[in-house]
């Protein structure tokens, strides 16, 4: 199987652990990732805040490149996914834009959660689970950009998405139900309105603890950054003492596969997950 891959800027910098774990998992599964040649930034979040034309022109160029490859296009970042889906809707006339494009909408644009949770791929992943994640109690955190607005994302279960929950369950962990799976973490306010990010993060941590979780799974570099890098700061400010390691879903899949690079990925996290993993016999 061959798919096109748009990594986006974060996965080449602050979210290298996401990119490396994703590539490693796909390699084990025997799925060929073809990174788009000469891809560019999608404009999230600076362009779509400041320039309507660039907010469509930047992601549209990537779609034009992808369509020439004629494969499904996989996107790991929620913000990138949302921007490229917006460009797709503009290209087919559902959103007004002044951007001219050759893109015809002939390829499918998928977030990796949707791709990995397809029935055939779930079964494929399950075949490679060597070390079930028994003992981990995980809440799936999708964030606000994966499913909404549904007229852009085409996600049907936008109030209660289940793709990541399905993946967690086949890995042998327990997916804990909670009502904050699509709430906002503050996203791109991480540098401009830290007060909002802290407040939203505290709400998410409180609800994860209330749900009985001992860790959080994400599939977005912005969500990971806000929940991992700010967790100690939020704990100190609110006097809570949170210890909730934040994993990319691809890291959890790699862990269940017994991949040799897992520790390298996890060493980049600020909330060290090793104590939790040792406590349940996974390290």
Buried (B, 14 or more C-beta within 10 A) or exposed (E): EEBBBBBBBBBEEBBBBBBBBBBBBBEBBEBEBBEBEEBBBBBBBEBBEEEBEBBBBBBBBBBBBBBEBEBBBBBBBBBBBBBBBBBBBBBEEEBEBEBEBEBEBEBBBBBBBBBBBEEEBBEBBBEBBEBEBEBBBBBBBBBBBBBBEEEBBBBEEBEEBBBBBBBBBBBBBBBBEBEBBBBBBBBBBBEEEBEBBBBBBBBBBBBBBEBEBBBBBBBBBBBBBBBBBBBBBBBEBBEBEBBBBBBBBBBBBBBBBEBEBBEBBBEBBBBEBBEBBEEBEBB
